[in-house]
């Protein structure tokens, strides 16, 4: 069975992929050279950080930040800013609908996004955003 950390990251990946069915969602890849028509998303494993430890019973309490990088172009009906806003809103709604991560976590929330222009020579300008899902969970073993 996968470790709690891996289960949490895998659940976050599935949540983002389901929230953005038209986007190209990948895990831990280098920045994409091309942006898919429905947008591109890279979810990183992130860092669970140093846990708070309860001694009786022994429990490691993590606040795990899972970074997400998004990129998109304007569509026929939305500006590039609106495309990213729609993508970010879908992720936020998915997390809000399942803050317990299917029973794996105590609580999950999303961070506010930062964004900027994405320019590639010879291509239509796009827009990128960085955000993160922050998941609080506990496990009796930091490696499992």
C-alpha positions as CSV (number, residue, x, y, z in Angstrom):
1,X,0.0,0.0,0.0
2,X,1.2,3.5,-0.8
3,X,2.4,5.8,2.0
4,X,0.0,8.4,3.3
5,X,2.1,11.2,1.6
6,X,1.8,9.4,-1.8
7,X,-2.0,8.8,-1.3
8,X,-2.4,12.5,-0.5
9,X,-0.5,13.7,-3.6
10,X,-2.2,11.1,-5.8
11,X,-5.6,12.2,-4.5
12,X,-4.7,15.8,-5.3
13,X,-3.7,14.9,-8.8
14,X,-7.0,13.0,-9.4
15,X,-8.9,16.0,-7.9
16,X,-7.2,18.5,-10.3
17,X,-7.5,16.2,-13.3
18,X,-11.2,15.7,-12.7
19,X,-11.8,19.4,-12.1
20,X,-10.1,20.3,-15.4
21,X,-11.1,17.5,-17.8
22,X,-10.0,19.5,-20.9
23,X,-6.6,20.4,-19.6
24,X,-3.4,18.4,-20.0
25,X,-2.6,17.5,-16.3
26,X,0.8,16.1,-15.5
27,X,2.8,15.3,-12.4
28,X,6.4,16.5,-11.6
29,X,7.3,17.3,-15.2
30,X,9.5,20.1,-16.4
31,X,7.6,23.2,-17.6
32,X,5.7,22.3,-20.8
33,X,7.1,23.7,-24.1
34,X,3.6,23.8,-25.5
35,X,0.3,24.6,-23.9
36,X,-2.5,22.2,-24.7
37,X,-5.7,23.8,-26.1
38,X,-7.5,23.2,-22.9
39,X,-4.6,24.5,-20.8
40,X,-1.6,22.8,-19.2
41,X,-1.3,21.9,-15.5
42,X,1.8,20.5,-13.6
43,X,1.2,19.3,-10.1
44,X,4.3,18.9,-8.0
45,X,4.7,16.6,-5.0
46,X,5.7,19.5,-2.8
47,X,7.0,19.4,0.7
48,X,5.2,18.0,3.7
49,X,7.5,20.1,5.9
50,X,8.4,19.3,9.5
51,X,5.6,17.6,11.3
52,X,4.1,18.4,14.7
53,X,4.4,15.2,16.8
54,X,1.9,13.9,19.2
55,X,3.4,11.3,21.6
56,X,0.4,9.4,22.9
57,X,-0.5,7.9,20.6
58,X,2.5,8.6,18.3
59,X,1.2,10.7,15.4
60,X,3.0,12.9,12.9
61,X,0.8,15.9,11.8
62,X,1.8,17.4,8.5
63,X,0.8,20.5,6.6
64,X,1.8,19.5,3.1
65,X,1.9,22.2,0.4
66,X,1.3,20.7,-3.1
67,X,2.3,23.3,-5.8
68,X,0.3,23.6,-9.0
69,X,1.5,25.4,-12.2
70,X,-1.2,26.3,-14.7
71,X,-0.9,27.8,-18.2
72,X,-3.5,28.8,-20.8
73,X,-4.3,30.8,-23.9
74,X,-7.3,32.9,-24.8
75,X,-10.2,31.0,-26.4
76,X,-12.9,32.2,-28.8
77,X,-15.1,33.2,-25.9
78,X,-12.6,34.0,-23.0
79,X,-9.6,36.1,-22.5
80,X,-6.4,34.4,-21.3
81,X,-7.1,35.9,-17.8
82,X,-10.6,34.5,-17.8
83,X,-9.3,31.0,-18.9
84,X,-7.0,30.9,-16.0
85,X,-9.6,32.2,-13.6
86,X,-12.0,29.5,-14.7
87,X,-9.3,26.8,-14.2
88,X,-8.4,28.2,-10.8
89,X,-12.1,28.4,-9.8
90,X,-12.6,24.8,-10.8
91,X,-9.7,23.6,-8.6
92,X,-10.9,25.7,-5.7
93,X,-14.5,24.3,-6.0
94,X,-13.2,20.7,-6.2
95,X,-11.1,21.2,-3.0
96,X,-14.0,22.9,-1.2
97,X,-16.3,20.0,-2.1
98,X,-13.9,17.5,-0.6
99,X,-11.8,19.1,2.1
100,X,-11.2,15.7,3.8
101,X,-9.7,14.3,0.7
102,X,-11.9,11.2,0.8
103,X,-11.0,10.6,4.4
104,X,-7.3,10.8,3.9
105,X,-6.8,14.3,5.4
106,X,-8.1,16.4,8.3
107,X,-8.4,19.5,6.1
108,X,-7.5,20.9,2.7
109,X,-7.5,24.4,1.2
110,X,-6.1,26.2,-1.8
111,X,-3.7,29.2,-1.7
112,X,-4.3,32.4,-3.6
113,X,-2.8,32.3,-7.0
114,X,-0.1,34.5,-8.5
115,X,0.0,35.0,-12.3
116,X,1.9,36.6,-15.1
117,X,2.2,36.7,-18.8
118,X,3.7,33.8,-20.7
119,X,5.5,34.7,-23.9
120,X,7.0,32.4,-26.4
121,X,8.7,33.7,-29.5
122,X,6.4,33.1,-32.5
123,X,3.4,32.0,-30.5
124,X,0.3,33.7,-29.2
125,X,0.9,35.1,-25.7
126,X,-0.5,33.0,-22.9
127,X,-0.8,33.4,-19.2
128,X,0.4,31.3,-16.3
129,X,-0.5,31.0,-12.6
130,X,1.0,29.3,-9.6
131,X,-1.1,28.1,-6.7
132,X,-1.0,25.3,-4.2
133,X,-3.3,22.9,-2.4
134,X,-2.4,22.8,1.3
135,X,-3.4,19.5,3.0
136,X,-3.3,18.8,6.7
137,X,-3.1,15.1,7.6
138,X,-1.7,12.8,10.3
139,X,0.1,9.5,10.1
140,X,1.7,7.2,12.7
141,X,4.8,6.7,10.5
142,X,6.5,9.5,8.5
143,X,7.5,7.0,5.8
144,X,4.3,5.1,5.5
